[in-house]
Amino acid sequence: MGFFSDLNKRLSDNIYEHGHYLTDPHADDREKLEETVELLMPFVRSEARELVRRQILKLIAENKHKDLSL
């Protein structure tokens, strides 16, 4: 398998596995946002996760695009 074929397969697999988080038409904007923020939590110390999660959601709510229903 060539480099580009391998890369294409890996990217396609990744989109099929994780793409629905951001593209599910049945999920509302708030649900998509919370799922996306949750994906960041492994990068945050466990004792600070709840605080960081709340701060991220608050920042986004305060500065959200007018078309989003958060």
Biopython code that builds the backbone (N, CA, C, O; Angstrom):
import numpy as np
from Bio.PDB.StructureBuilder import StructureBuilder

atoms = [
    (1, "MET", "N", (0.854, -1.172, 0.000)),
    (1, "MET", "CA", (0.000, 0.000, 0.000)),
    (1, "MET", "C", (0.897, 1.231, 0.000)),
    (1, "MET", "O", (1.826, 1.312, 0.804)),
    (2, "GLY", "N", (0.642, 2.179, -0.874)),
    (2, "GLY", "CA", (1.445, 3.391, -0.975)),
    (2, "GLY", "C", (1.181, 4.351, 0.177)),
    (2, "GLY", "O", (0.209, 4.201, 0.918)),
    (3, "PHE", "N", (2.033, 5.307, 0.312)),
    (3, "PHE", "CA", (1.933, 6.282, 1.397)),
    (3, "PHE", "C", (0.579, 6.993, 1.396)),
    (3, "PHE", "O", (-0.076, 7.074, 2.434)),
    (4, "PHE", "N", (0.154, 7.509, 0.233)),
    (4, "PHE", "CA", (-1.093, 8.256, 0.174)),
    (4, "PHE", "C", (-2.314, 7.359, 0.376)),
    (4, "PHE", "O", (-3.309, 7.782, 0.964)),
    (5, "SER", "N", (-2.238, 6.149, -0.102)),
    (5, "SER", "CA", (-3.335, 5.208, 0.118)),
    (5, "SER", "C", (-3.471, 4.886, 1.598)),
    (5, "SER", "O", (-4.578, 4.826, 2.135)),
    (6, "ASP", "N", (-2.336, 4.679, 2.250)),
    (6, "ASP", "CA", (-2.336, 4.403, 3.687)),
    (6, "ASP", "C", (-2.868, 5.601, 4.468)),
    (6, "ASP", "O", (-3.680, 5.443, 5.380)),
    (7, "LEU", "N", (-2.411, 6.787, 4.112)),
    (7, "LEU", "CA", (-2.868, 8.005, 4.780)),
    (7, "LEU", "C", (-4.368, 8.203, 4.575)),
    (7, "LEU", "O", (-5.085, 8.540, 5.517)),
    (8, "ASN", "N", (-4.840, 7.996, 3.354)),
    (8, "ASN", "CA", (-6.255, 8.126, 3.059)),
    (8, "ASN", "C", (-7.086, 7.157, 3.886)),
    (8, "ASN", "O", (-8.133, 7.527, 4.417)),
    (9, "LYS", "N", (-6.621, 5.919, 3.997)),
    (9, "LYS", "CA", (-7.348, 4.926, 4.789)),
    (9, "LYS", "C", (-7.394, 5.329, 6.259)),
    (9, "LYS", "O", (-8.438, 5.227, 6.903)),
    (10, "ARG", "N", (-6.266, 5.784, 6.786)),
    (10, "ARG", "CA", (-6.221, 6.178, 8.197)),
    (10, "ARG", "C", (-7.121, 7.383, 8.465)),
    (10, "ARG", "O", (-7.823, 7.422, 9.476)),
    (11, "LEU", "N", (-7.101, 8.359, 7.569)),
    (11, "LEU", "CA", (-7.963, 9.528, 7.741)),
    (11, "LEU", "C", (-9.437, 9.156, 7.628)),
    (11, "LEU", "O", (-10.266, 9.629, 8.405)),
    (12, "SER", "N", (-9.755, 8.311, 6.662)),
    (12, "SER", "CA", (-11.144, 7.868, 6.502)),
    (12, "SER", "C", (-11.617, 7.107, 7.728)),
    (12, "SER", "O", (-12.729, 7.332, 8.205)),
    (13, "ASP", "N", (-10.790, 6.213, 8.243)),
    (13, "ASP", "CA", (-11.142, 5.464, 9.446)),
    (13, "ASP", "C", (-11.377, 6.402, 10.621)),
    (13, "ASP", "O", (-12.309, 6.209, 11.402)),
    (14, "ASN", "N", (-10.533, 7.412, 10.745)),
    (14, "ASN", "CA", (-10.657, 8.371, 11.835)),
    (14, "ASN", "C", (-11.954, 9.162, 11.716)),
    (14, "ASN", "O", (-12.639, 9.385, 12.714)),
    (15, "ILE", "N", (-12.294, 9.587, 10.505)),
    (15, "ILE", "CA", (-13.536, 10.331, 10.301)),
    (15, "ILE", "C", (-14.743, 9.460, 10.624)),
    (15, "ILE", "O", (-15.684, 9.918, 11.273)),
    (16, "TYR", "N", (-14.724, 8.215, 10.178)),
    (16, "TYR", "CA", (-15.839, 7.312, 10.480)),
    (16, "TYR", "C", (-15.956, 7.069, 11.982)),
    (16, "TYR", "O", (-17.064, 6.963, 12.509)),
    (17, "GLU", "N", (-14.832, 6.979, 12.667)),
    (17, "GLU", "CA", (-14.853, 6.697, 14.103)),
    (17, "GLU", "C", (-15.238, 7.913, 14.931)),
    (17, "GLU", "O", (-15.984, 7.783, 15.902)),
    (18, "HIS", "N", (-14.745, 9.095, 14.566)),
    (18, "HIS", "CA", (-14.931, 10.268, 15.417)),
    (18, "HIS", "C", (-15.727, 11.399, 14.780)),
    (18, "HIS", "O", (-16.141, 12.321, 15.484)),
    (19, "GLY", "N", (-15.948, 11.357, 13.495)),
    (19, "GLY", "CA", (-16.579, 12.470, 12.795)),
    (19, "GLY", "C", (-17.988, 12.789, 13.249)),
    (19, "GLY", "O", (-18.412, 13.942, 13.162)),
    (20, "HIS", "N", (-18.719, 11.810, 13.726)),
    (20, "HIS", "CA", (-20.100, 12.047, 14.121)),
    (20, "HIS", "C", (-20.226, 13.013, 15.281)),
    (20, "HIS", "O", (-21.288, 13.608, 15.466)),
    (21, "TYR", "N", (-19.170, 13.189, 16.071)),
    (21, "TYR", "CA", (-19.238, 14.118, 17.199)),
    (21, "TYR", "C", (-19.564, 15.529, 16.739)),
    (21, "TYR", "O", (-20.270, 16.264, 17.429)),
    (22, "LEU", "N", (-19.054, 15.906, 15.582)),
    (22, "LEU", "CA", (-19.250, 17.269, 15.113)),
    (22, "LEU", "C", (-20.257, 17.383, 13.986)),
    (22, "LEU", "O", (-20.627, 18.494, 13.605)),
    (23, "THR", "N", (-20.708, 16.265, 13.443)),
    (23, "THR", "CA", (-21.581, 16.334, 12.273)),
    (23, "THR", "C", (-22.946, 15.691, 12.470)),
    (23, "THR", "O", (-23.749, 15.682, 11.536)),
    (24, "ASP", "N", (-23.235, 15.159, 13.636)),
    (24, "ASP", "CA", (-24.518, 14.499, 13.873)),
    (24, "ASP", "C", (-25.648, 15.526, 13.776)),
    (24, "ASP", "O", (-25.739, 16.407, 14.631)),
    (25, "PRO", "N", (-26.503, 15.439, 12.766)),
    (25, "PRO", "CA", (-27.553, 16.433, 12.612)),
    (25, "PRO", "C", (-28.626, 16.354, 13.687)),
    (25, "PRO", "O", (-29.417, 17.286, 13.836)),
    (26, "HIS", "N", (-28.667, 15.260, 14.436)),
    (26, "HIS", "CA", (-29.676, 15.105, 15.471)),
    (26, "HIS", "C", (-29.203, 15.622, 16.825)),
    (26, "HIS", "O", (-29.997, 15.769, 17.754)),
    (27, "ALA", "N", (-27.928, 15.891, 16.928)),
    (27, "ALA", "CA", (-27.402, 16.436, 18.177)),
    (27, "ALA", "C", (-27.520, 17.953, 18.127)),
    (27, "ALA", "O", (-27.208, 18.577, 17.113)),
    (28, "ASP", "N", (-27.975, 18.542, 19.234)),
    (28, "ASP", "CA", (-28.045, 19.991, 19.246)),
    (28, "ASP", "C", (-26.657, 20.580, 19.471)),
    (28, "ASP", "O", (-25.713, 19.862, 19.803)),
    (29, "ASP", "N", (-26.545, 21.864, 19.293)),
    (29, "ASP", "CA", (-25.254, 22.526, 19.403)),
    (29, "ASP", "C", (-24.630, 22.332, 20.780)),
    (29, "ASP", "O", (-23.421, 22.130, 20.890)),
    (30, "ARG", "N", (-25.438, 22.391, 21.819)),
    (30, "ARG", "CA", (-24.930, 22.242, 23.193)),
    (30, "ARG", "C", (-24.325, 20.852, 23.388)),
    (30, "ARG", "O", (-23.254, 20.714, 23.978)),
    (31, "GLU", "N", (-25.008, 19.833, 22.894)),
    (31, "GLU", "CA", (-24.511, 18.461, 23.025)),
    (31, "GLU", "C", (-23.193, 18.285, 22.277)),
    (31, "GLU", "O", (-22.262, 17.674, 22.803)),
    (32, "LYS", "N", (-23.106, 18.807, 21.071)),
    (32, "LYS", "CA", (-21.865, 18.722, 20.298)),
    (32, "LYS", "C", (-20.731, 19.428, 21.029)),
    (32, "LYS", "O", (-19.612, 18.918, 21.101)),
    (33, "LEU", "N", (-21.030, 20.602, 21.568)),
    (33, "LEU", "CA", (-20.016, 21.371, 22.285)),
    (33, "LEU", "C", (-19.518, 20.607, 23.505)),
    (33, "LEU", "O", (-18.310, 20.526, 23.730)),
    (34, "GLU", "N", (-20.422, 20.053, 24.285)),
    (34, "GLU", "CA", (-20.021, 19.312, 25.487)),
    (34, "GLU", "C", (-19.191, 18.084, 25.125)),
    (34, "GLU", "O", (-18.223, 17.770, 25.818)),
    (35, "GLU", "N", (-19.552, 17.391, 24.062)),
    (35, "GLU", "CA", (-18.772, 16.228, 23.639)),
    (35, "GLU", "C", (-17.375, 16.642, 23.186)),
    (35, "GLU", "O", (-16.395, 15.950, 23.465)),
    (36, "THR", "N", (-17.287, 17.768, 22.490)),
    (36, "THR", "CA", (-15.996, 18.250, 22.021)),
    (36, "THR", "C", (-15.116, 18.677, 23.184)),
    (36, "THR", "O", (-13.926, 18.366, 23.210)),
    (37, "VAL", "N", (-15.696, 19.390, 24.148)),
    (37, "VAL", "CA", (-14.933, 19.797, 25.334)),
    (37, "VAL", "C", (-14.467, 18.557, 26.099)),
    (37, "VAL", "O", (-13.354, 18.530, 26.624)),
    (38, "GLU", "N", (-15.302, 17.557, 26.157)),
    (38, "GLU", "CA", (-14.932, 16.317, 26.863)),
    (38, "GLU", "C", (-13.714, 15.658, 26.226)),
    (38, "GLU", "O", (-12.922, 15.023, 26.922)),
    (39, "LEU", "N", (-13.558, 15.799, 24.927)),
    (39, "LEU", "CA", (-12.391, 15.233, 24.247)),
    (39, "LEU", "C", (-11.089, 15.894, 24.702)),
    (39, "LEU", "O", (-10.016, 15.305, 24.567)),
    (40, "LEU", "N", (-11.174, 17.099, 25.233)),
    (40, "LEU", "CA", (-9.985, 17.806, 25.711)),
    (40, "LEU", "C", (-9.564, 17.391, 27.113)),
    (40, "LEU", "O", (-8.423, 17.632, 27.507)),
    (41, "MET", "N", (-10.445, 16.782, 27.860)),
    (41, "MET", "CA", (-10.189, 16.501, 29.267)),
    (41, "MET", "C", (-8.979, 15.604, 29.552)),
    (41, "MET", "O", (-8.359, 15.776, 30.601)),
    (42, "PRO", "N", (-8.610, 14.670, 28.694)),
    (42, "PRO", "CA", (-7.402, 13.890, 28.981)),
    (42, "PRO", "C", (-6.133, 14.743, 29.080)),
    (42, "PRO", "O", (-5.123, 14.297, 29.623)),
    (43, "PHE", "N", (-6.190, 15.962, 28.557)),
    (43, "PHE", "CA", (-5.027, 16.847, 28.602)),
    (43, "PHE", "C", (-4.987, 17.696, 29.872)),
    (43, "PHE", "O", (-4.040, 18.453, 30.086)),
    (44, "VAL", "N", (-6.016, 17.569, 30.714)),
    (44, "VAL", "CA", (-6.148, 18.378, 31.920)),
    (44, "VAL", "C", (-5.982, 17.477, 33.140)),
    (44, "VAL", "O", (-6.455, 16.340, 33.161)),
    (45, "ARG", "N", (-5.296, 18.012, 34.162)),
    (45, "ARG", "CA", (-5.136, 17.241, 35.404)),
    (45, "ARG", "C", (-6.515, 16.851, 35.935)),
    (45, "ARG", "O", (-7.455, 17.643, 35.875)),
    (46, "SER", "N", (-6.628, 15.648, 36.447)),
    (46, "SER", "CA", (-7.937, 15.120, 36.864)),
    (46, "SER", "C", (-8.596, 15.992, 37.923)),
    (46, "SER", "O", (-9.817, 16.148, 37.914)),
    (47, "GLU", "N", (-7.819, 16.560, 38.829)),
    (47, "GLU", "CA", (-8.415, 17.377, 39.892)),
    (47, "GLU", "C", (-8.899, 18.739, 39.378)),
    (47, "GLU", "O", (-9.640, 19.427, 40.081)),
    (48, "ALA", "N", (-8.503, 19.133, 38.188)),
    (48, "ALA", "CA", (-8.905, 20.431, 37.637)),
    (48, "ALA", "C", (-9.932, 20.304, 36.518)),
    (48, "ALA", "O", (-10.387, 21.320, 35.992)),
    (49, "ARG", "N", (-10.300, 19.107, 36.149)),
    (49, "ARG", "CA", (-11.157, 18.909, 34.973)),
    (49, "ARG", "C", (-12.511, 19.600, 35.070)),
    (49, "ARG", "O", (-12.935, 20.249, 34.114)),
    (50, "GLU", "N", (-13.181, 19.479, 36.174)),
    (50, "GLU", "CA", (-14.513, 20.077, 36.297)),
    (50, "GLU", "C", (-14.436, 21.600, 36.186)),
    (50, "GLU", "O", (-15.269, 22.215, 35.521)),
    (51, "LEU", "N", (-13.455, 22.199, 36.822)),
    (51, "LEU", "CA", (-13.278, 23.645, 36.745)),
    (51, "LEU", "C", (-12.958, 24.078, 35.315)),
    (51, "LEU", "O", (-13.546, 25.034, 34.810)),
    (52, "VAL", "N", (-12.042, 23.389, 34.671)),
    (52, "VAL", "CA", (-11.661, 23.728, 33.298)),
    (52, "VAL", "C", (-12.846, 23.541, 32.357)),
    (52, "VAL", "O", (-13.079, 24.372, 31.479)),
    (53, "ARG", "N", (-13.591, 22.463, 32.536)),
    (53, "ARG", "CA", (-14.770, 22.197, 31.699)),
    (53, "ARG", "C", (-15.764, 23.358, 31.819)),
    (53, "ARG", "O", (-16.252, 23.866, 30.809)),
    (54, "ARG", "N", (-16.062, 23.774, 33.050)),
    (54, "ARG", "CA", (-17.006, 24.882, 33.270)),
    (54, "ARG", "C", (-16.484, 26.184, 32.655)),
    (54, "ARG", "O", (-17.247, 26.934, 32.046)),
    (55, "GLN", "N", (-15.188, 26.450, 32.814)),
    (55, "GLN", "CA", (-14.612, 27.680, 32.277)),
    (55, "GLN", "C", (-14.673, 27.720, 30.750)),
    (55, "GLN", "O", (-14.994, 28.754, 30.163)),
    (56, "ILE", "N", (-14.368, 26.606, 30.119)),
    (56, "ILE", "CA", (-14.426, 26.550, 28.652)),
    (56, "ILE", "C", (-15.860, 26.789, 28.174)),
    (56, "ILE", "O", (-16.090, 27.587, 27.266)),
    (57, "LEU", "N", (-16.809, 26.105, 28.780)),
    (57, "LEU", "CA", (-18.209, 26.261, 28.371)),
    (57, "LEU", "C", (-18.695, 27.689, 28.616)),
    (57, "LEU", "O", (-19.445, 28.235, 27.806)),
    (58, "LYS", "N", (-18.275, 28.294, 29.724)),
    (58, "LYS", "CA", (-18.664, 29.670, 30.035)),
    (58, "LYS", "C", (-18.077, 30.637, 29.006)),
    (58, "LYS", "O", (-18.782, 31.518, 28.514)),
    (59, "LEU", "N", (-16.792, 30.480, 28.677)),
    (59, "LEU", "CA", (-16.158, 31.350, 27.683)),
    (59, "LEU", "C", (-16.858, 31.266, 26.333)),
    (59, "LEU", "O", (-17.086, 32.282, 25.675)),
    (60, "ILE", "N", (-17.191, 30.065, 25.934)),
    (60, "ILE", "CA", (-17.853, 29.886, 24.645)),
    (60, "ILE", "C", (-19.258, 30.484, 24.682)),
    (60, "ILE", "O", (-19.678, 31.129, 23.721)),
    (61, "ALA", "N", (-19.982, 30.281, 25.766)),
    (61, "ALA", "CA", (-21.335, 30.833, 25.876)),
    (61, "ALA", "C", (-21.305, 32.364, 25.839)),
    (61, "ALA", "O", (-22.187, 32.988, 25.247)),
    (62, "GLU", "N", (-20.304, 32.964, 26.464)),
    (62, "GLU", "CA", (-20.193, 34.423, 26.487)),
    (62, "GLU", "C", (-19.791, 34.994, 25.134)),
    (62, "GLU", "O", (-20.087, 36.153, 24.842)),
    (63, "ASN", "N", (-19.121, 34.200, 24.305)),
    (63, "ASN", "CA", (-18.591, 34.701, 23.041)),
    (63, "ASN", "C", (-19.103, 33.927, 21.838)),
    (63, "ASN", "O", (-18.472, 33.932, 20.782)),
    (64, "LYS", "N", (-20.225, 33.274, 21.987)),
    (64, "LYS", "CA", (-20.730, 32.385, 20.931)),
    (64, "LYS", "C", (-21.206, 33.164, 19.709)),
    (64, "LYS", "O", (-21.543, 34.346, 19.772)),
    (65, "HIS", "N", (-21.215, 32.436, 18.598)),
    (65, "HIS", "CA", (-21.765, 32.974, 17.353)),
    (65, "HIS", "C", (-23.267, 33.091, 17.520)),
    (65, "HIS", "O", (-23.881, 32.240, 18.164)),
    (66, "LYS", "N", (-23.864, 34.108, 16.964)),
    (66, "LYS", "CA", (-25.291, 34.378, 17.177)),
    (66, "LYS", "C", (-26.211, 33.271, 16.667)),
    (66, "LYS", "O", (-27.350, 33.173, 17.124)),
    (67, "ASP", "N", (-25.756, 32.440, 15.741)),
    (67, "ASP", "CA", (-26.608, 31.398, 15.166)),
    (67, "ASP", "C", (-26.645, 30.107, 15.989)),
    (67, "ASP", "O", (-27.426, 29.204, 15.687)),
    (68, "LEU", "N", (-25.813, 30.015, 17.015)),
    (68, "LEU", "CA", (-25.765, 28.788, 17.812)),
    (68, "LEU", "C", (-26.799, 28.843, 18.937)),
    (68, "LEU", "O", (-27.071, 29.908, 19.492)),
    (69, "SER", "N", (-27.357, 27.713, 19.256)),
    (69, "SER", "CA", (-28.322, 27.636, 20.349)),
    (69, "SER", "C", (-27.674, 26.931, 21.536)),
    (69, "SER", "O", (-27.873, 25.734, 21.740)),
    (70, "LEU", "N", (-26.907, 27.673, 22.307)),
    (70, "LEU", "CA", (-26.221, 27.080, 23.472)),
    (70, "LEU", "C", (-26.898, 27.485, 24.740)),
    (70, "LEU", "O", (-26.469, 27.087, 25.823)),
]
sb = StructureBuilder()
sb.init_structure("model")
sb.init_model(0)
sb.init_chain("A")
sb.init_seg("    ")
for serial, (resi, resn, name, xyz) in enumerate(atoms, 1):
    if name == "N":
        sb.init_residue(resn, " ", resi, " ")
    sb.init_atom(name, np.array(xyz, "f"), 0.0, 1.0, " ", f" {name:<3s}", serial, name[0])
structure = sb.get_structure()
